[in-house]
Amino acid sequence: GAGGRPPGVWGAGGAPLPRWRAGGPDPGGGRGAGGGHAPPPPGILDQLRSGLAETTGPAAADETLRLVEAIRVLALRHGGPAIRHCIRLVEETRRLADALTQSDGD
């Protein structure tokens, strides 16, 4: 997507989640966890956590935010091909988990 942001980031009810500014320099001179890129502002993370907690519960929201941040940093460092690979992995994992869950009920 534009600016290295992952496409199709949606919240509950199909509303788009807030977008963060990607690619800015790390105020710590590249020593932060973002590897030279500033993390999203805390207000954005709070909005995401709140929206996720409403649909998945607080514990799952925190884990989902960890995944989002890992993918955000991957996008900044390696761009679209890496993001498309992540999407394929997550979608395939979901299909596998769904298939296993469905076969347990048979």
N, C-alpha and C positions, 0 to 999 in steps of 0.2 A: 504494500500500500504506500501511499504518499508519505514521505518523511520517515520511512522505515517503520511505520506503525503497522501492527498486524491488522488485516482486514477483518470485518465481521465480528467486532467485539460488542456483544449485546447483553443487556441486562434483562431483568424480569419483565415480562409483557412485551418484549421485542424492542424496548427503548434502547437507543445507543448509550453505551457507557461513556463517561467523560473521557476525552482524549488528553494525553499529557504531551508536553513538549519533549520531543526526543532529540538527542544529538547535541545538547548543550555541553559546554565544558564543565568538568567537575571543579567546584570551587576549591577543593583540596588539592588541586594540581595533578589530578589523575591517580591519586592514591586511594580513592574511595572504592566501595564495592562495585561501582558501575564501571570500573576500568577506564576512567577518563570521561565518564558521562555522569551528569547529575541525576540523582534519583527523582522520581516525580514528586511534586510538592505533597507534604503530609495531608493536606485537605483532600487531594485526589484519592489518596490511599484510604482515608477515612470514609469517603463516599463509596468507594468500591467495597470496602469491608462491610459497611452498613447494608448496602444493596445485596451483597452475597449472603450475609447473615440472615436476611429475611427469607431467602429461598433455600439455603442449604444448612443453616445453623452456624453458630459462631466458630466452632472448631474447623468445620469444612471451609469456612470463609478464610480463615488464616492460612490454611494449606493452599487454597486456590490462589490467594495473593502471592504466596511464595512462587507458585508456578508462573503466574503472570509476570512477576518481576524477573524471573529467570529467562523467560521468553523475551521480555522487553530488552534485556541486556544482550541477549543473543541477536536480536534484530539490529541493535545498534552496532554490534561488532561484525556481523556477518551478512546482514541483509535478507532480502526476500527468499532466496533459495533455502536458507536455514529455517526460516519461518514456515515455508511450505512443507519442509521435511517434518518439523514438529507437529504441524496440523495433521499430516498423514499418520504419524505415530499415535497421536492422541485419539484420532478417529478410529484407527485400527484397534487400539486398546479397548475403546468403548464397545466396538463390535464384538471383540473376543469376550469381554466381560458379560455383555448381553447374552451371547450365545451360551456361555457357561451357566449363567443364571437361569436361562430358559430350560436348559437340559437338566438342571437339578430338580426342576418341578415336574418332570415327566415321569 
